[in-house]
Amino acid sequence: MSESQPGTPQFKALWPTTLMQVELPGSEPANAALSELIEERDAAASDMTADYLAGNFFADQHPVIAWLKQCCDRAVLDYARHAGIDYQMDWHLQAWPNVNRFGDYHNLHNHPHSWLSGTYYVQVPPPRADMGQRSDLNPGAISFFDPRAQANMLAVKGDGQVDPEHRLVPTPGTLLLWPAFVHHLVHPNLSDEARISVSFNVVLRWRDDYLP
């Protein structure tokens, strides 16, 4: 914290939770190829989306999958630099594809045994026009929740420090990256088209350098 004149308030954001969002250049042709590959795999595996430990999507050497893995590795580097990490880290990415059809969603969860988690959005269709006018429908959205238990109990309007939920609607080509301990959920897909994404965990190979 820098020096200041007496009477001048100093502010420091303690225990921040960082969410990284980046739109990948060149994603449109890559998404077309990814959609085809993922839907082929989904047709061959009845529980592909739920059985996320069955294999590592990024182990496939297909050029478009290799492109996405490279983009995710770069995103991890950018996240680490932003966090102020100035030493070399060693990790591997464990990834799985998701196909959410009409009504599909993901319950509130986090990702244990990982440093970061992320999702890349391949296809995010708009909701059906006949879904009605309920104000609490958030089709296609993902919500992240404050990891500090009951931090919003004394919330006051306008104070972003105690807003318990951050919700966003990603678009195709969006890559999100966040701390793996953060609870999040995916709202139901209300389109007749599938919502397609690739999720991944950043799992550290242990080094003593990580000790604080």
Secondary structure as the mmCIF struct_conf table of DSSP 4:
data_model
#
loop_
_struct_conf.conf_type_id
_struct_conf.id
_struct_conf.beg_label_comp_id
_struct_conf.beg_label_asym_id
_struct_conf.beg_label_seq_id
_struct_conf.end_label_comp_id
_struct_conf.end_label_asym_id
_struct_conf.end_label_seq_id
TURN_TY1_P TURN_TY1_P1 PRO A 6 GLY A 7
BEND BEND1 TRP A 15 TRP A 15
STRN STRN1 MET A 20 GLU A 23
HELX_LH_PP_P HELX_LH_PP_P1 LEU A 24 LEU A 24
TURN_TY1_P TURN_TY1_P2 PRO A 25 GLY A 26
HELX_RH_AL_P HELX_RH_AL_P1 SER A 27 ALA A 44
TURN_TY1_P TURN_TY1_P3 SER A 46 ALA A 50
TURN_TY1_P TURN_TY1_P4 TYR A 52 LEU A 53
BEND BEND2 ALA A 54 ALA A 54
HELX_RH_3T_P HELX_RH_3T_P1 PHE A 57 ALA A 59
HELX_RH_AL_P HELX_RH_AL_P2 PRO A 63 ALA A 83
TURN_TY1_P TURN_TY1_P5 GLY A 84 GLY A 84
BEND BEND3 TYR A 87 TYR A 87
STRN STRN2 TRP A 91 ASN A 100
TURN_TY1_P TURN_TY1_P6 PHE A 102 GLY A 103
STRN STRN3 HIS A 106 HIS A 109
TURN_TY1_P TURN_TY1_P7 PRO A 112 HIS A 113
BEND BEND4 TRP A 115 TRP A 115
STRN STRN4 LEU A 116 GLN A 123
HELX_LH_PP_P HELX_LH_PP_P2 PRO A 125 ARG A 128
TURN_TY1_P TURN_TY1_P8 ALA A 129 ASP A 130
BEND BEND5 MET A 131 MET A 131
TURN_TY1_P TURN_TY1_P9 SER A 135 ASP A 136
TURN_TY1_P TURN_TY1_P10 PRO A 139 GLY A 140
STRN STRN5 ILE A 142 PHE A 145
BEND BEND6 PRO A 147 ARG A 148
TURN_TY1_P TURN_TY1_P11 ALA A 149 LEU A 154
TURN_TY1_P TURN_TY1_P12 LYS A 157 GLY A 158
HELX_RH_3T_P HELX_RH_3T_P2 GLY A 160 VAL A 162
STRN STRN6 GLU A 165 LEU A 168
TURN_TY1_P TURN_TY1_P13 PRO A 172 GLY A 173
STRN STRN7 THR A 174 PRO A 179
TURN_TY1_P TURN_TY1_P14 ALA A 180 PHE A 181
BEND BEND7 VAL A 182 VAL A 182
STRN STRN8 HIS A 184 VAL A 186
HELX_LH_PP_P HELX_LH_PP_P3 HIS A 187 ASN A 189
BEND BEND8 SER A 191 GLU A 193
HELX_LH_PP_P HELX_LH_PP_P4 ALA A 194 ALA A 194
STRN STRN9 ARG A 195 LEU A 204
HELX_LH_PP_P HELX_LH_PP_P5 ARG A 205 TRP A 206
HELX_RH_3T_P HELX_RH_3T_P3 ASP A 208 TYR A 210
#
